[in-house]
Amino acid sequence: MKVQGSDCSILIKTAGREFDVPFAEETIREAVSVLYEEAAIEGDGVCGALRKSAGVTGCVVTPLTFEAAPLLLYLAMGGAAGRRLQLAPMEDAPLFDLIQERGTQRRLFEACGVAGFELRVSRDEALKLKLDLCGFRPPVVFPLDRADSCAAEGSEDFSQGNERYSGGGVTYTINGREYKNIYALTIIARKRAGARAEVWLMRVLEKGNDLPELIEELVITAALLKGGQELNACGMFRITAARLVFVSDETNVNAPDSVVGPLRFYVSGSLHTEVFSVGGGAGL
């Protein structure tokens, strides 16, 4: 992967495992704050400043694959109970170490957390997850020999598990009824000072088939298909959002073709995910 002209890779380490993230792009960097020093002479002096490391900031945008989806959704959603991942405040979410290799430099960010995430689903594209990272420990930086890179250390090989979830394998059920006119969906969650989540539903306008404003339960089911057949699904995850409050209709009808209009909802109830692998077992 090339990021800003440099070879770059991301490795996540948890208590149970480590693996290379199949990321599409990243902006991970050291968060820096400045401590100002008042001028020695009031009015005419120059204020000094001291640099202070504030940990890590930035984000990773990655496609969801068969191998990566269980752990990435777990890090995004927070604490796990069996096969169910609950959306929890950041303080209750699992922490992990992150290793960034860029060019000839390696950085280790310890005790990172997910401050927020976006799940992007579109009918003709791969599902993508954006993780907004945070942390308070300064990074450890050391030179990188290509022989010591993550790829050479024998980290897990996901060549057999890199099948990507696609929007074509996603179904939407609202209040017990499946809707075929939903074109895309975005879930936006922020987990600072309490969890807040919004759902944007993009639907094709059809007479008599518009989405209801009162949604007690929205179920998004993503199946990883082989050969285009649902019966041969080798992986699946299901996101359930309860008690969606309608906020606004952002549709712009000034278009000559079919109108795809977004509806904005606030999740006032629960938001959780269940992840399954081959044979119906838990994917964690």
Buried (B, 14 or more C-beta within 10 A) or exposed (E): BEBEEEBBBBBBBBEEEBBBBBBBBBEBBBBEEEEEEEEEEEEEEEEEEEEEEBBBBBBBBBBBBBBBBBBBBBBBBBBBEEBBBBBBBBEEBBBBBBBBBBEEEBBBBBBBBBBBBBBBBBBEBBBBBBBBBBBEBBBEEEEBEEEEBBEEEEBEEBEEBEBBBBBEBBBBBBEEEEBEBBBBBBBBBBBEEEBBBBBBBBBBBEEEEBBEEEBEBBBBBBBBBEEEEEEEBBBBBBBBBBBBBBBEEEBEEEEEEEBBBBBBBEBEBEBBBBBBBEEEEEBB
